[in-house]
Amino acid sequence: MTENPDDTEYVAVIGDIRGSRELTDRSEAQQEFKQVVNSLNDDLPEEAIASQFTVTTGDEFQVLLTDAAVAVDAVVSVSDRFHPAKLRFGIGLGELDTELNPEQAIGMDGPCFHRARAAINDAESEEAWVRVGGWSGARDSHVNAMFDVVQCLREDWTDRQAQFARALAEEGTQKGVAERYDVAKSTVSESLSAGHVHEVRTAEASLGELLQTTRSGGESA
């Protein structure tokens, strides 16, 4: 492969299933994981996907993006759709040293992937949901701490709260969620409130915006 001809900064994301070997039906879980990951190639903005979501092993995927906010959207989407399995993610900002392969996010190398790998290794050792690397030491630490707070809330969600949270993202309104599941709107409202779902969504969106609007070294975009 030839070297990347420009200094473009990419956002690499690596994700996997925490404790996948302990799952009751690992094969079924891996198949579901693959379907969810592959669907993101169609669900997320095409212009933000530099190299497509690719399952690299049975329970790990990689993707190369141009937008950090979309990286957070991807993390959130996979986590929502794969509940209650616990996932972990590493997000790395940096350049690409090798030629871009837009068809699948494998066979490439560079600081973005190195930082994403280091980040997911940190997530594994710290039993964290998300770790980021490549912005700045202070920025990375701040974002990681905020992701930890969100993780605490998300991991307390009941199956119903997680179901309603995902449906709200798809339907857009509590009324739409209530109609989908044929329940009272008050039931949806109470469940979302108990799970602090609106606060979680606000925090997730804010973290995506923060990462997108800052570059290496903490400079504003």
N, C-alpha and C positions, 0 to 999 in steps of 0.2 A: 504494500500500500504506500502511496505517496503521502508526504506530510500535508497537513491542513494548510492551505495557502493564505489564510487570514487569521486575525486575532479574535474571532468571534468567541464569546463566552456562551457556553451551553449549560444546561441544567440536567445532570444525570440523576436518575432515580433507580434505586435497587430496592426491591421489596420481597419479603418472604413470610412464611407462616411460622409463628413462634411455637415451638414444641410440636412440630408436625409429626414427629415419630411417635408421639403419644396419642394421636388421634385414633378413634375407634376404627374408622374406615379411611385410612390414609389415601388409598387409591381413588376413592370417590371424591374426597376433599381436593386432591390434586387436579382431578378432571374439572371440578367446579371452579377451582382457582384459575385454571387455564382459560375457561370460557369467560370468566369475569374480566381477566386481564386483556384478552383478545378483543373483547367488546369495546374497550376504551379507545381503540384505534378509530372506531366509528363515532363514539359518543363525545369525545373531546375535540376542540377546534383543530382542524387539519393543519392550519398554518403554524400551530404551536408545536407540532410533532416533527422533530428533525429526523428521528429514526424510530420506527414503530415499536410499540410495546411487544416484547418478545419474552416468552417463558424460556429460561435458560436451563432450568432443571425442573423436576416435578413440582417443587414448591418455592421457586424463586423466579422473579422477572426483572428485566431491565428496560429502560426507555431513555431516550435522549430528547430533551425538549428545549425550546427557546424562551420559555416563559415560566418563571418560578411560581406564579400564582396558579398556573395550570398544573404544575407539579403537585402543589398542595391539593388542588381539586382531585387529582388522580389518587392521591393517598386517601383522601376522604371517601371517594367513590368506592374504591376497593374495600376499604374498611367497613363502610355501610353495607355493602352487598355481601360481605363474607362473615357478617356477625352470626354467631358469637365467637367464631375462631379469632384468636389474637394474632395480629400481624405486626411486623416491624418494618421500618423503612429508613433508608439512608438517602439524603438529598445532597448532591455535590455540585458546586458552581466552579466552572473553570473552562479552559480551552481544550480543544481536541487535537492530539498530536498526529493522528492518522486520518486517512481519507474518510469522509462521511459515507456511511452506508444507510441510506434512507429506508431500505426494505426491512431491516431487522437490527436491533440494538445489540449485536454481538460482533466480535472481531475488530473492535475499535479500542483505542487507548488514549489516555491523556489525563491531565489533572482533574477534570470533571468526574471521570470514573474512579480515579484513585481516591478522591475525597468522598464520593458516594460510598465506596467500599469501606473506607475508614469509618464513615458515619454509621453504617449499618452494623459494623463490628462493635462500635461503641453502644449502639442500641441493644445489641445482644448481651453484652457484658453488664449493662445497666438495667436490663429488662424494661427498656423504654419502647414507646410506640414509634417515635420519630426522632432522628438526629440529623442535623445539617452541618455542612462544612464548606468553607471557601469564601464566605463573605468577609468576616473579620472575627478575631477572637471574642470580642465583646458582643458583637451582633449574633454570632453563633450561639454563645452561651445564653443570651437573652431569649432567643427564639426557642432553643431547646427547653429552657425552663417553662416557657409558655405552653409548649406542646405537652410537657409533663402534666400541667394543670388540666388541659383538655383531656388527656388520657385518663386521668382520675375520674372525670365525669363520665366519659364514654364507657369506661369499663364497668360502671355501676348501672348502665342502662339495662332494663329488662328486655326480653325479646319483643314485647309489645312496644316499648318506647323506641327501640331501634327500628322496628317496622314502621312506626308512625314518622320517625325522623327521616327515613329514606323516602317515604311516600310524600312527605311535605316538600322535599327537594324536587320531586318529580311533578307534583300537582300544583305547587305554588301557594295553596291556601289550605287552611284547616278544614274548610267546608269540603274541598275536594278530597281530602283524606277521609273525612267522615263518610262521604258518599261512596268512596272506593270500598271501604270495609263495612258499610251499612251499620254504622254506630252513630251515637249522638255527637254533635260537635263538641259538647261539653266534655265528653269522654276523651276526645282527642286533645282538647285544650289542657285538661288536667294531667294527662299522661305526659305531654310535651313539657309542661311546667315542672312536673315532678322530676323529670330527667334533665332539666336546665338545657333543653335542646336549643332554644333560641340563642342562649348565651354561648353555647358551644359553636353554633354556626357563625355567630358574629366573630368569635375568636379565630376560628379557622380561616374565614375570609380575610380578617385583618392580618394574620400571619402571612398569607399568600401575597397580599398587597405589599407588606413590609419587605419580603424577600425580593419581590419583583422590582421595587423602586430603589433598591440599594445594590451596589456592585461590590467587587472585592475591595477590601479596605474601608468599607463603610461609606463610600462616596455616593451621593444622590445620583440617580439615573437622569 
